Amino acid sequence: MSTANDRDPAALLAAASVLLLAGGRGTFRRLLAQLLAMAGGYDQALRVLTQVDEAQALLGDEPGLQRTAALREQVQASAAGGDGKAG
């Protein structure tokens, strides 16, 4: 059985696009960013989170912006070699 860690980030993006088209909500996009980061696609994950930020800003979704900011910090810490968890 394959896991997110042994799949290509582009393949994860293609698979998750079905969810994005079906829902297109920030929750799905944050999940996609998490999957991409788990597969080592940190740059792709950060691009997805930028899209989420833009949509949430347009909607005035302050709680969503805060959740996305927290996830961005985790992805950036993972990309830098940290575990992404607050101490």
Order of alpha helices (4+ residues) and beta strands (2+ residues): alpha-alpha-alpha-alpha
